[in-house]
């Protein structure tokens, strides 16, 4: 009869090395992948951003009280922005810029200067890939502070949905 093989200390050493080797390898792989992806950084200095939050909120309330109606349109190859007053008349803007970026990546950030069109809107030839985008519009509108509009949009087949 064959005698059963013994489980020795050497066997236990190999089991422990294998177990912890797998755990350490997975942890290092995950850390490297996380380091190469999105940093999670939204603002450079959270303290300064928190101090500006109430101020920006008040400015937003003042803008809403004007009764202006902003309209953003995204079509294949073109971005357009227009603001009308309560009577439907277009508001004249100066220095209209638009920052278009993805919610979780800085790789596709694009700053666009919009030019006045014949119809009173401000537009630029820009193509957005499908997916979620954040659009930040800033312009001089004769107010104490620049007019600011921030919105999240979904683009499908080059157009806003």
OpenMM code with the backbone's topology and positions (N, CA, C; nanometers):
from openmm import Vec3, app, unit

residues = "UNK UNK UNK UNK UNK UNK UNK UNK UNK UNK UNK UNK UNK UNK UNK UNK UNK UNK UNK UNK UNK UNK UNK UNK UNK UNK UNK UNK UNK UNK UNK UNK UNK UNK UNK UNK UNK UNK UNK UNK UNK UNK UNK UNK UNK UNK UNK UNK UNK UNK UNK UNK UNK UNK UNK UNK UNK UNK UNK UNK UNK UNK UNK UNK UNK UNK UNK UNK UNK UNK UNK UNK UNK UNK UNK UNK UNK UNK UNK UNK UNK UNK UNK UNK UNK UNK UNK UNK UNK UNK UNK UNK UNK UNK UNK UNK UNK UNK UNK UNK UNK UNK UNK UNK UNK UNK UNK UNK UNK UNK UNK UNK UNK UNK UNK UNK UNK UNK UNK UNK UNK UNK UNK UNK UNK UNK UNK UNK UNK UNK UNK UNK UNK UNK UNK UNK UNK UNK UNK UNK UNK UNK UNK UNK UNK UNK UNK UNK UNK UNK UNK UNK UNK UNK UNK UNK UNK UNK UNK UNK UNK".split()
positions = [
    Vec3(0.0807, -0.1178, 0.0000),
    Vec3(0.0000, 0.0000, 0.0000),
    Vec3(0.0856, 0.1250, 0.0000),
    Vec3(0.0339, 0.2209, -0.0737),
    Vec3(0.1038, 0.3485, -0.0777),
    Vec3(0.0644, 0.4329, 0.0416),
    Vec3(0.1655, 0.4916, 0.0974),
    Vec3(0.1447, 0.5783, 0.2118),
    Vec3(0.1012, 0.7166, 0.1609),
    Vec3(-0.0085, 0.7825, 0.2190),
    Vec3(-0.0504, 0.9143, 0.1733),
    Vec3(0.0613, 1.0169, 0.1946),
    Vec3(0.0674, 1.1134, 0.1003),
    Vec3(0.1699, 1.2167, 0.1100),
    Vec3(0.1355, 1.3123, 0.2227),
    Vec3(0.2391, 1.3547, 0.2904),
    Vec3(0.2218, 1.4463, 0.4016),
    Vec3(0.2129, 1.5901, 0.3540),
    Vec3(0.1352, 1.6681, 0.4258),
    Vec3(0.1291, 1.8118, 0.4009),
    Vec3(0.2313, 1.8738, 0.4951),
    Vec3(0.3368, 1.9222, 0.4363),
    Vec3(0.4491, 1.9705, 0.5178),
    Vec3(0.4474, 2.1225, 0.5278),
    Vec3(0.5415, 2.1724, 0.6027),
    Vec3(0.5578, 2.3173, 0.6165),
    Vec3(0.5943, 2.3826, 0.4841),
    Vec3(0.6673, 2.3096, 0.4018),
    Vec3(0.7048, 2.3613, 0.2695),
    Vec3(0.5786, 2.3809, 0.1837),
    Vec3(0.4856, 2.2855, 0.1898),
    Vec3(0.3599, 2.2989, 0.1158),
    Vec3(0.2822, 2.4226, 0.1631),
    Vec3(0.2764, 2.4408, 0.2947),
    Vec3(0.2055, 2.5560, 0.3505),
    Vec3(0.2715, 2.6866, 0.3054),
    Vec3(0.4040, 2.6896, 0.2993),
    Vec3(0.4758, 2.8072, 0.2528),
    Vec3(0.4350, 2.8412, 0.1096),
    Vec3(0.4284, 2.7414, 0.0219),
    Vec3(0.3889, 2.7660, -0.1177),
    Vec3(0.2438, 2.8136, -0.1282),
    Vec3(0.1550, 2.7595, -0.0472),
    Vec3(0.0153, 2.8033, -0.0464),
    Vec3(0.0064, 2.9497, -0.0038),
    Vec3(0.0773, 2.9848, 0.1036),
    Vec3(0.0743, 3.1226, 0.1529),
    Vec3(0.1369, 3.2190, 0.0513),
    Vec3(0.2495, 3.1819, -0.0092),
    Vec3(0.3126, 3.2673, -0.1093),
    Vec3(0.2205, 3.2861, -0.2308),
    Vec3(0.1558, 3.1796, -0.2725),
    Vec3(0.0626, 3.1887, -0.3852),
    Vec3(-0.0564, 3.2771, -0.3525),
    Vec3(-0.1139, 3.2592, -0.2348),
    Vec3(-0.2300, 3.3376, -0.1923),
    Vec3(-0.1966, 3.4865, -0.1881),
    Vec3(-0.0928, 3.5213, -0.1140),
    Vec3(-0.0569, 3.6630, -0.1026),
    Vec3(0.0007, 3.7179, -0.2324),
    Vec3(0.0622, 3.6362, -0.3120),
    Vec3(0.1134, 3.6806, -0.4423),
    Vec3(-0.0004, 3.7250, -0.5335),
    Vec3(-0.1099, 3.6487, -0.5350),
    Vec3(-0.2263, 3.6856, -0.6162),
    Vec3(-0.2863, 3.8166, -0.5653),
    Vec3(-0.3015, 3.8307, -0.4340),
    Vec3(-0.3590, 3.9528, -0.3769),
    Vec3(-0.2718, 4.0739, -0.4089),
    Vec3(-0.1426, 4.0621, -0.3912),
    Vec3(-0.0518, 4.1743, -0.4181),
    Vec3(-0.0518, 4.2088, -0.5664),
    Vec3(-0.0529, 4.1096, -0.6532),
    Vec3(-0.0549, 4.1342, -0.7974),
    Vec3(-0.1821, 4.2080, -0.8388),
    Vec3(-0.2966, 4.1658, -0.7872),
    Vec3(-0.4232, 4.2313, -0.8194),
    Vec3(-0.4223, 4.3754, -0.7675),
    Vec3(-0.3747, 4.3977, -0.6468),
    Vec3(-0.3706, 4.5329, -0.5909),
    Vec3(-0.2802, 4.6245, -0.6727),
    Vec3(-0.1643, 4.5762, -0.7115),
    Vec3(-0.0732, 4.6585, -0.7918),
    Vec3(-0.1356, 4.6878, -0.9284),
    Vec3(-0.1984, 4.5890, -0.9905),
    Vec3(-0.2639, 4.6098, -1.1204),
    Vec3(-0.3738, 4.7144, -1.1096),
    Vec3(-0.4573, 4.7040, -1.0081),
    Vec3(-0.5666, 4.7999, -0.9901),
    Vec3(-0.5128, 4.9409, -0.9628),
    Vec3(-0.4065, 4.9513, -0.8836),
    Vec3(-0.3479, 5.0827, -0.8539),
    Vec3(-0.2912, 5.1469, -0.9801),
    Vec3(-0.2255, 5.0692, -1.0635),
    Vec3(-0.1689, 5.1223, -1.1880),
    Vec3(-0.2805, 5.1662, -1.2823),
    Vec3(-0.3843, 5.0850, -1.2967),
    Vec3(-0.4961, 5.1215, -1.3833),
    Vec3(-0.5676, 5.2461, -1.3320),
    Vec3(-0.5854, 5.2568, -1.2019),
    Vec3(-0.6511, 5.3747, -1.1446),
    Vec3(-0.5663, 5.4998, -1.1651),
    Vec3(-0.4370, 5.4853, -1.1547),
    Vec3(-0.3471, 5.5996, -1.1716),
    Vec3(-0.3457, 5.6501, -1.3157),
    Vec3(-0.3711, 5.5640, -1.4112),
    Vec3(-0.3710, 5.6026, -1.5523),
    Vec3(-0.5051, 5.6569, -1.5986),
    Vec3(-0.6097, 5.6416, -1.5193),
    Vec3(-0.7421, 5.6866, -1.5602),
    Vec3(-0.7725, 5.8218, -1.4983),
    Vec3(-0.9003, 5.8583, -1.4961),
    Vec3(-0.9442, 5.9883, -1.4466),
    Vec3(-0.8983, 6.0117, -1.3033),
    Vec3(-0.8461, 6.1300, -1.2780),
    Vec3(-0.7939, 6.1627, -1.1455),
    Vec3(-0.9034, 6.1942, -1.0450),
    Vec3(-1.0215, 6.2300, -1.0934),
    Vec3(-1.1288, 6.2696, -1.0042),
    Vec3(-1.1234, 6.4172, -0.9699),
    Vec3(-1.0211, 6.4869, -1.0180),
    Vec3(-1.0049, 6.6280, -0.9894),
    Vec3(-1.1068, 6.7097, -1.0690),
    Vec3(-1.1898, 6.7835, -0.9993),
    Vec3(-1.2905, 6.8673, -1.0638),
    Vec3(-1.2487, 7.0133, -1.0568),
    Vec3(-1.1943, 7.0545, -0.9444),
    Vec3(-1.1437, 7.1909, -0.9270),
    Vec3(-1.0022, 7.1830, -0.8713),
    Vec3(-0.9236, 7.2851, -0.9003),
    Vec3(-0.7859, 7.2857, -0.8533),
    Vec3(-0.7751, 7.3048, -0.7032),
    Vec3(-0.8629, 7.3879, -0.6460),
    Vec3(-0.8565, 7.4176, -0.5039),
    Vec3(-0.9985, 7.4153, -0.4488),
    Vec3(-1.0313, 7.3134, -0.3740),
    Vec3(-1.1686, 7.2973, -0.3253),
    Vec3(-1.2091, 7.4072, -0.2282),
    Vec3(-1.1144, 7.4586, -0.1513),
    Vec3(-1.1470, 7.5655, -0.0570),
    Vec3(-1.1927, 7.6905, -0.1320),
    Vec3(-1.1172, 7.7305, -0.2332),
    Vec3(-1.1537, 7.8495, -0.3113),
    Vec3(-1.2872, 7.8267, -0.3813),
    Vec3(-1.3074, 7.7074, -0.4369),
    Vec3(-1.4334, 7.6766, -0.5051),
    Vec3(-1.5513, 7.6851, -0.4085),
    Vec3(-1.5330, 7.6394, -0.2867),
    Vec3(-1.6426, 7.6460, -0.1897),
    Vec3(-1.6747, 7.7903, -0.1526),
    Vec3(-1.5743, 7.8756, -0.1495),
    Vec3(-1.5958, 8.0162, -0.1183),
    Vec3(-1.6710, 8.0871, -0.2306),
    Vec3(-1.6506, 8.0423, -0.3536),
    Vec3(-1.7141, 8.1056, -0.4689),
    Vec3(-1.8556, 8.0525, -0.4950),
    Vec3(-1.8926, 7.9426, -0.4325),
    Vec3(-2.0207, 7.8788, -0.4614),
    Vec3(-2.1389, 7.9724, -0.4352),
    Vec3(-2.1451, 8.0316, -0.3169),
    Vec3(-2.2580, 8.1203, -0.2832),
    Vec3(-2.2624, 8.2411, -0.3753),
    Vec3(-2.1464, 8.2938, -0.4083),
    Vec3(-2.1395, 8.4090, -0.4982),
    Vec3(-2.1949, 8.3731, -0.6359),
    Vec3(-2.1561, 8.2592, -0.6869),
    Vec3(-2.2065, 8.2155, -0.8187),
    Vec3(-2.3552, 8.1857, -0.8131),
    Vec3(-2.4014, 8.1325, -0.7026),
    Vec3(-2.5449, 8.1044, -0.6871),
    Vec3(-2.6247, 8.2345, -0.6928),
    Vec3(-2.5774, 8.3370, -0.6246),
    Vec3(-2.6456, 8.4664, -0.6261),
    Vec3(-2.6469, 8.5260, -0.7670),
    Vec3(-2.5357, 8.5160, -0.8369),
    Vec3(-2.5309, 8.5666, -0.9744),
    Vec3(-2.6296, 8.4920, -1.0630),
    Vec3(-2.6403, 8.3611, -1.0426),
    Vec3(-2.7350, 8.2811, -1.1198),
    Vec3(-2.8785, 8.3232, -1.0937),
    Vec3(-2.9105, 8.3506, -0.9679),
    Vec3(-3.0459, 8.3967, -0.9336),
    Vec3(-3.0754, 8.5323, -0.9986),
    Vec3(-2.9746, 8.6211, -0.9979),
    Vec3(-2.9925, 8.7521, -1.0617),
    Vec3(-3.0162, 8.7362, -1.2121),
    Vec3(-2.9427, 8.6454, -1.2750),
    Vec3(-2.9625, 8.6206, -1.4186),
    Vec3(-3.1013, 8.5659, -1.4464),
    Vec3(-3.1469, 8.4726, -1.3635),
    Vec3(-3.2804, 8.4148, -1.3841),
    Vec3(-3.3895, 8.5210, -1.3680),
    Vec3(-3.3674, 8.6171, -1.2785),
    Vec3(-3.4665, 8.7219, -1.2546),
    Vec3(-3.4822, 8.8143, -1.3752),
    Vec3(-3.3838, 8.8143, -1.4663),
    Vec3(-3.3933, 8.8980, -1.5858),
    Vec3(-3.5021, 8.8499, -1.6815),
    Vec3(-3.5389, 8.7220, -1.6711),
    Vec3(-3.6405, 8.6665, -1.7605),
    Vec3(-3.5874, 8.6331, -1.8991),
    Vec3(-3.4571, 8.6264, -1.9129),
    Vec3(-3.3974, 8.5920, -2.0414),
    Vec3(-3.4111, 8.4430, -2.0678),
    Vec3(-3.4230, 8.4086, -2.1942),
    Vec3(-3.4405, 8.2687, -2.2342),
    Vec3(-3.3216, 8.2251, -2.3209),
    Vec3(-3.2274, 8.1503, -2.2625),
    Vec3(-3.1147, 8.1011, -2.3422),
    Vec3(-3.1528, 7.9730, -2.4179),
    Vec3(-3.1045, 7.9633, -2.5402),
    Vec3(-3.1315, 7.8451, -2.6217),
    Vec3(-2.9990, 7.7961, -2.6796),
    Vec3(-2.9672, 7.6723, -2.6509),
    Vec3(-2.8475, 7.6083, -2.7050),
    Vec3(-2.8921, 7.5067, -2.8084),
    Vec3(-2.8286, 7.5087, -2.9255),
    Vec3(-2.8595, 7.4057, -3.0242),
    Vec3(-2.7295, 7.3421, -3.0720),
    Vec3(-2.7354, 7.2110, -3.0801),
    Vec3(-2.6209, 7.1327, -3.1266),
    Vec3(-2.6680, 7.0510, -3.2452),
    Vec3(-2.6072, 7.0777, -3.3576),
    Vec3(-2.6374, 7.0046, -3.4805),
    Vec3(-2.5061, 6.9465, -3.5310),
    Vec3(-2.5113, 6.8495, -3.6195),
    Vec3(-2.3859, 6.7936, -3.6708),
    Vec3(-2.2961, 6.9027, -3.7295),
    Vec3(-2.1788, 6.9224, -3.6680),
    Vec3(-2.0814, 7.0187, -3.7173),
    Vec3(-2.1048, 7.1619, -3.6759),
    Vec3(-2.2036, 7.1886, -3.5888),
    Vec3(-2.2326, 7.3280, -3.5540),
    Vec3(-2.2920, 7.3400, -3.4134),
    Vec3(-2.2419, 7.4378, -3.3386),
    Vec3(-2.2969, 7.4755, -3.2082),
    Vec3(-2.3531, 7.6159, -3.2203),
    Vec3(-2.4695, 7.6402, -3.1663),
    Vec3(-2.5289, 7.7736, -3.1707),
    Vec3(-2.5899, 7.8065, -3.0353),
    Vec3(-2.5849, 7.9353, -3.0001),
    Vec3(-2.6370, 7.9817, -2.8721),
    Vec3(-2.7062, 8.1154, -2.8945),
    Vec3(-2.8191, 8.1315, -2.8301),
    Vec3(-2.8969, 8.2544, -2.8464),
    Vec3(-2.9678, 8.2841, -2.7152),
    Vec3(-2.9794, 8.4128, -2.6848),
    Vec3(-3.0547, 8.4556, -2.5663),
    Vec3(-3.1560, 8.5591, -2.6121),
    Vec3(-3.2796, 8.5414, -2.5686),
    Vec3(-3.3836, 8.6399, -2.5978),
    Vec3(-3.4386, 8.6940, -2.4662),
    Vec3(-3.4898, 8.8162, -2.4711),
    Vec3(-3.5497, 8.8745, -2.3513),
    Vec3(-3.6936, 8.8278, -2.3378),
    Vec3(-3.7635, 8.8813, -2.2405),
    Vec3(-3.9019, 8.8392, -2.2138),
    Vec3(-3.9940, 8.8661, -2.3322),
    Vec3(-3.9591, 8.9620, -2.4190),
    Vec3(-4.0403, 8.9951, -2.5368),
    Vec3(-4.0005, 8.9144, -2.6598),
    Vec3(-3.8963, 8.8314, -2.6471),
    Vec3(-3.8504, 8.7515, -2.7611),
    Vec3(-3.7448, 8.8193, -2.8452),
    Vec3(-3.6995, 8.9367, -2.8054),
    Vec3(-3.5950, 9.0078, -2.8801),
    Vec3(-3.4583, 8.9519, -2.8414),
    Vec3(-3.3684, 8.9361, -2.9400),
    Vec3(-3.2361, 8.8817, -2.9083),
    Vec3(-3.1540, 8.9782, -2.8228),
    Vec3(-3.0770, 8.9233, -2.7314),
    Vec3(-2.9870, 8.9999, -2.6460),
    Vec3(-2.8513, 9.0056, -2.7153),
    Vec3(-2.7948, 9.1246, -2.7268),
    Vec3(-2.6621, 9.1401, -2.7865),
    Vec3(-2.5560, 9.1009, -2.6853),
    Vec3(-2.4658, 9.0169, -2.7286),
    Vec3(-2.3588, 8.9676, -2.6435),
    Vec3(-2.2238, 9.0019, -2.7048),
    Vec3(-2.1225, 9.0110, -2.6211),
    Vec3(-1.9853, 9.0306, -2.6670),
    Vec3(-1.8978, 8.9219, -2.6060),
    Vec3(-1.7965, 8.8828, -2.6797),
    Vec3(-1.6997, 8.7866, -2.6274),
    Vec3(-1.7614, 8.6566, -2.5842),
    Vec3(-1.8437, 8.5977, -2.6683),
    Vec3(-1.9119, 8.4738, -2.6330),
    Vec3(-1.8152, 8.3564, -2.6485),
    Vec3(-1.7868, 8.2894, -2.5366),
    Vec3(-1.7016, 8.1703, -2.5394),
    Vec3(-1.7786, 8.0532, -2.4836),
    Vec3(-1.7429, 7.9367, -2.5310),
    Vec3(-1.8087, 7.8145, -2.4873),
    Vec3(-1.7008, 7.7115, -2.4568),
    Vec3(-1.7034, 7.6587, -2.3345),
    Vec3(-1.6155, 7.5486, -2.2976),
    Vec3(-1.6997, 7.4228, -2.3001),
    Vec3(-1.6589, 7.3280, -2.3820),
    Vec3(-1.7317, 7.2024, -2.3962),
    Vec3(-1.6396, 7.0922, -2.3460),
    Vec3(-1.6882, 7.0156, -2.2476),
    Vec3(-1.6026, 6.9092, -2.1938),
    Vec3(-1.6855, 6.7910, -2.1461),
    Vec3(-1.6182, 6.6781, -2.1367),
    Vec3(-1.6824, 6.5567, -2.0859),
    Vec3(-1.6913, 6.5656, -1.9337),
    Vec3(-1.7915, 6.5020, -1.8740),
    Vec3(-1.8053, 6.5074, -1.7287),
    Vec3(-1.6896, 6.4421, -1.6527),
    Vec3(-1.6244, 6.3422, -1.7113),
    Vec3(-1.5227, 6.2689, -1.6353),
    Vec3(-1.3850, 6.2664, -1.6986),
    Vec3(-1.3583, 6.3528, -1.7936),
    Vec3(-1.2271, 6.3507, -1.8569),
    Vec3(-1.1932, 6.4874, -1.9133),
    Vec3(-1.0670, 6.5227, -1.9033),
    Vec3(-1.0219, 6.6497, -1.9599),
    Vec3(-0.9659, 6.6308, -2.1002),
    Vec3(-0.9656, 6.5081, -2.1492),
    Vec3(-0.9029, 6.4780, -2.2782),
    Vec3(-0.9718, 6.5469, -2.3956),
    Vec3(-1.1018, 6.5666, -2.3887),
    Vec3(-1.1759, 6.6241, -2.5022),
    Vec3(-1.2192, 6.7682, -2.4765),
    Vec3(-1.1611, 6.8349, -2.3761),
    Vec3(-1.1987, 6.9737, -2.3469),
    Vec3(-1.1724, 7.0616, -2.4686),
    Vec3(-1.2718, 7.1413, -2.5032),
    Vec3(-1.2597, 7.2311, -2.6181),
    Vec3(-1.3176, 7.3669, -2.5816),
    Vec3(-1.2388, 7.4720, -2.6030),
    Vec3(-1.2906, 7.6075, -2.5834),
    Vec3(-1.3142, 7.6674, -2.7204),
    Vec3(-1.4349, 7.7202, -2.7395),
    Vec3(-1.4776, 7.7706, -2.8695),
    Vec3(-1.5197, 7.9162, -2.8547),
    Vec3(-1.4783, 8.0002, -2.9480),
    Vec3(-1.5250, 8.1387, -2.9527),
    Vec3(-1.6384, 8.1431, -3.0545),
    Vec3(-1.7553, 8.1870, -3.0099),
    Vec3(-1.8720, 8.1918, -3.0968),
    Vec3(-1.8799, 8.3267, -3.1677),
    Vec3(-1.9137, 8.3229, -3.2937),
    Vec3(-1.9277, 8.4444, -3.3747),
    Vec3(-2.0760, 8.4724, -3.3983),
    Vec3(-2.1097, 8.5993, -3.4090),
    Vec3(-2.2493, 8.6380, -3.4318),
    Vec3(-2.2930, 8.5966, -3.5717),
    Vec3(-2.4108, 8.5347, -3.5786),
    Vec3(-2.4691, 8.4933, -3.7062),
    Vec3(-2.5726, 8.5957, -3.7511),
    Vec3(-2.6166, 8.5819, -3.8725),
    Vec3(-2.7156, 8.6739, -3.9298),
    Vec3(-2.8471, 8.6699, -3.8515),
    Vec3(-2.8847, 8.5512, -3.8012),
    Vec3(-3.0126, 8.5375, -3.7314),
    Vec3(-3.0094, 8.5868, -3.5857),
    Vec3(-2.8949, 8.6427, -3.5419),
    Vec3(-2.8850, 8.6941, -3.4056),
    Vec3(-2.8302, 8.5944, -3.3060),
    Vec3(-2.8066, 8.4720, -3.3496),
    Vec3(-2.7465, 8.3740, -3.2601),
    Vec3(-2.5948, 8.3837, -3.2712),
    Vec3(-2.5275, 8.3114, -3.1861),
    Vec3(-2.3821, 8.3060, -3.1864),
    Vec3(-2.3448, 8.1613, -3.2113),
    Vec3(-2.2566, 8.1378, -3.3090),
    Vec3(-2.2327, 8.0004, -3.3514),
    Vec3(-2.0867, 7.9769, -3.3867),
    Vec3(-2.0528, 7.8489, -3.3931),
    Vec3(-1.9197, 7.8061, -3.4358),
    Vec3(-1.9330, 7.6677, -3.4981),
    Vec3(-1.8423, 7.6381, -3.5884),
    Vec3(-1.8400, 7.5069, -3.6524),
    Vec3(-1.7582, 7.4114, -3.5664),
    Vec3(-1.8284, 7.3269, -3.4931),
    Vec3(-1.7659, 7.2305, -3.4028),
    Vec3(-1.8452, 7.1011, -3.4101),
    Vec3(-1.7744, 6.9904, -3.4129),
    Vec3(-1.8400, 6.8600, -3.4119),
    Vec3(-1.8172, 6.7948, -3.2771),
    Vec3(-1.9255, 6.7542, -3.2114),
    Vec3(-1.9163, 6.6837, -3.0840),
    Vec3(-1.9415, 6.5355, -3.1058),
    Vec3(-1.8591, 6.4533, -3.0442),
    Vec3(-1.8816, 6.3091, -3.0492),
    Vec3(-2.0052, 6.2750, -2.9670),
    Vec3(-2.0626, 6.1612, -2.9943),
    Vec3(-2.1793, 6.1173, -2.9190),
    Vec3(-2.1428, 6.0968, -2.7725),
    Vec3(-2.2400, 6.1230, -2.6862),
    Vec3(-2.2205, 6.1019, -2.5437),
    Vec3(-2.2607, 6.2229, -2.4626),
    Vec3(-2.2236, 6.2191, -2.3363),
    Vec3(-2.2589, 6.3240, -2.2420),
    Vec3(-2.1524, 6.4333, -2.2432),
    Vec3(-2.1968, 6.5601, -2.2407),
    Vec3(-2.1084, 6.6762, -2.2424),
    Vec3(-2.1581, 6.7793, -2.1425),
    Vec3(-2.0667, 6.8599, -2.0917),
    Vec3(-2.1026, 6.9769, -2.0123),
    Vec3(-2.0638, 7.0984, -2.0950),
    Vec3(-2.1584, 7.1897, -2.1118),
    Vec3(-2.1372, 7.3102, -2.1922),
    Vec3(-2.1431, 7.4302, -2.0981),
    Vec3(-2.0365, 7.5093, -2.0985),
    Vec3(-2.0297, 7.6307, -2.0170),
    Vec3(-2.0168, 7.7501, -2.1111),
    Vec3(-2.1190, 7.8351, -2.1117),
    Vec3(-2.1187, 7.9542, -2.1969),
    Vec3(-2.0932, 8.0754, -2.1084),
    Vec3(-2.0053, 8.1624, -2.1554),
    Vec3(-1.9785, 8.2863, -2.0839),
    Vec3(-1.9725, 8.3998, -2.1853),
    Vec3(-2.0363, 8.5125, -2.1510),
    Vec3(-2.0407, 8.6257, -2.2436),
    Vec3(-2.0635, 8.7551, -2.1677),
    Vec3(-2.0233, 8.8640, -2.2292),
    Vec3(-2.0530, 8.9966, -2.1759),
    Vec3(-2.1901, 9.0368, -2.2298),
    Vec3(-2.2812, 9.0697, -2.1377),
    Vec3(-2.4176, 9.1053, -2.1780),
    Vec3(-2.4595, 9.2391, -2.1183),
    Vec3(-2.3616, 9.3206, -2.0795),
    Vec3(-2.3942, 9.4496, -2.0216),
    Vec3(-2.4355, 9.4417, -1.8761),
    Vec3(-2.4063, 9.3294, -1.8115),
    Vec3(-2.4389, 9.3122, -1.6706),
    Vec3(-2.3157, 9.3425, -1.5856),
    Vec3(-2.3333, 9.3443, -1.4552),
    Vec3(-2.2206, 9.3693, -1.3650),
    Vec3(-2.1154, 9.2588, -1.3789),
    Vec3(-2.1614, 9.1348, -1.3980),
    Vec3(-2.0719, 9.0206, -1.4140),
    Vec3(-2.1018, 8.9545, -1.5478),
    Vec3(-2.0072, 8.8788, -1.6016),
    Vec3(-2.0350, 8.8092, -1.7283),
    Vec3(-2.1550, 8.7154, -1.7150),
    Vec3(-2.2341, 8.7068, -1.8212),
    Vec3(-2.3461, 8.6129, -1.8261),
    Vec3(-2.2872, 8.4730, -1.8331),
    Vec3(-2.3432, 8.3802, -1.7567),
    Vec3(-2.2885, 8.2445, -1.7506),
    Vec3(-2.4030, 8.1451, -1.7542),
    Vec3(-2.3856, 8.0439, -1.8366),
    Vec3(-2.4858, 7.9378, -1.8492),
    Vec3(-2.4112, 7.8056, -1.8543),
    Vec3(-2.4460, 7.7147, -1.7647),
    Vec3(-2.3824, 7.5834, -1.7602),
    Vec3(-2.4925, 7.4794, -1.7694),
    Vec3(-2.4749, 7.3857, -1.8606),
    Vec3(-2.5745, 7.2788, -1.8740),
    Vec3(-2.5085, 7.1502, -1.9205),
    Vec3(-2.5738, 7.0420, -1.8872),
    Vec3(-2.5279, 6.9097, -1.9283),
    Vec3(-2.6178, 6.8642, -2.0415),
    Vec3(-2.5555, 6.8166, -2.1497),
    Vec3(-2.6334, 6.7742, -2.2660),
    Vec3(-2.5933, 6.6337, -2.3074),
    Vec3(-2.6780, 6.5730, -2.3875),
    Vec3(-2.6505, 6.4418, -2.4443),
    Vec3(-2.6522, 6.4571, -2.5950),
    Vec3(-2.5436, 6.4150, -2.6591),
    Vec3(-2.5311, 6.4239, -2.8047),
    Vec3(-2.5430, 6.2839, -2.8640),
    Vec3(-2.6267, 6.2724, -2.9649),
    Vec3(-2.6444, 6.1462, -3.0358),
    Vec3(-2.6488, 6.1753, -3.1853),
    Vec3(-2.5659, 6.1075, -3.2601),
    Vec3(-2.5545, 6.1286, -3.4057),
    Vec3(-2.5259, 6.2744, -3.4373),
    Vec3(-2.4430, 6.3388, -3.3540),
    Vec3(-2.3991, 6.4750, -3.3793),
    Vec3(-2.4960, 6.5832, -3.3352),
    Vec3(-2.6145, 6.5471, -3.2865),
    Vec3(-2.7139, 6.6472, -3.2486),
    Vec3(-2.7532, 6.6282, -3.1017),
    Vec3(-2.7990, 6.7370, -3.0400),
    Vec3(-2.8413, 6.7323, -2.8999),
    Vec3(-2.9756, 6.6605, -2.8889),
    Vec3(-2.9869, 6.5746, -2.7915),
    Vec3(-3.1128, 6.5016, -2.7687),
    Vec3(-3.1759, 6.5496, -2.6414),
] * unit.nanometer
topology = app.Topology()
chain = topology.addChain("A")
for resn in residues:
    res = topology.addResidue(resn, chain)
    for name in ("N", "CA", "C"):
        topology.addAtom(name, app.Element.getBySymbol(name[0]), res)
